[in-house]
Amino acid sequence: MIKYNPKNWFSLIFEFHKSDTLRKLIYILLIYGLYATLIVFLELRYTKLKSTIEIHSLLGFVLGLLLVFRTNTAYDRWWEARKLLGALVNTSRNLAIKINIFLPESEAEKRNLFSKQISNYCYSLKNHLRDKKNIRELELSADLTDKELHPINHIPNYIAQKIYSLTKNMYDKEYITDNIYLTIDDQVKQFTDIIGGCERIKKTPIPYSYNIFLKKFIFIYTMTLPLGLATRFDYWSIPISVFVLYILCSLEILAAEIEDPFGEDTNDLPVDEICLTIKKNIKEILD
């Protein structure tokens, strides 16, 4: 995720980075510019068709509404994902604070295990959402071995079981009462609720039919746009058409990028940074 100062708006206008849509669309825009040049040349030289600018204005309004819905839906998914990751941070800290209070300092090994497993849960959640299985990022121990994790498909669930087991051990040794055990149990349960919400976002993309329709609409609109502009704007129709294509395609690309916010694209959420923050906080509390 790119960090920037939104107040420096003038400098942002001239800033380019690898995720900028102009970089991604440059070849498409060049090819489309050649196409628009050919269409405008043929129309001005041979056909002299009547301008369809009124029809394109009406269709452009409809297309704008569709793109607004598309980008708003994608941003809602992005923002909901950010709230879930914020809940992951808070839940991890709250659980670590409770463990720190109720688990005696003499149980240094158990405190260390809690620290590792809470951190491991966050890192395994990150990799699970990216369809990866990076065991090297986890802090392994006698209680959680590499060999043990290899056959597991859903590592976050497995680590959550380990955390439940550790809290049950605290209860069996009477370090905590029934009410406190239920409170900690509810805290651990929130981990499962968080990953369930993240999986819902990841595995429920925008409906296929809507996505395909919008792309076809943009394609047809931009391919016929030079015809509608040529008799009214002459050869100025070429840069105007290219600019319209750039705007429409950029909005679609940005929406597609942020609707899956757990990846490693520039505009995705800083999941790696959040996991590192949790790990540092948990170690500071428990170690």
Buried (B, 14 or more C-beta within 10 A) or exposed (E): BEEEEEEEEEEEEEEEEEBEBEEBBEEEBEEBBEBBBEBBBBBBEEEEEEBBBEEBEEBBEEBEEBBEBBBEBBBEBBEBBBEBBEBBBBBBBBBBBBBBEBBEEEBEEBBBBBBBBBBBBBBBBBBBBBEEBEBEBBBBEEBBEEEEBEEBEEBBBBBBEBBBEBBEBBBEEEBBEEEBBEBBEEBBEBBBEBBEBBBEBBEEEBEEEEBEEBEEBBEEBBBBBBBBBBBEBEEEBBEBBBEBBBEBBBBBBBBBBBBBBBBEBEEBBBBEEBBBBBBEBBBEBBE
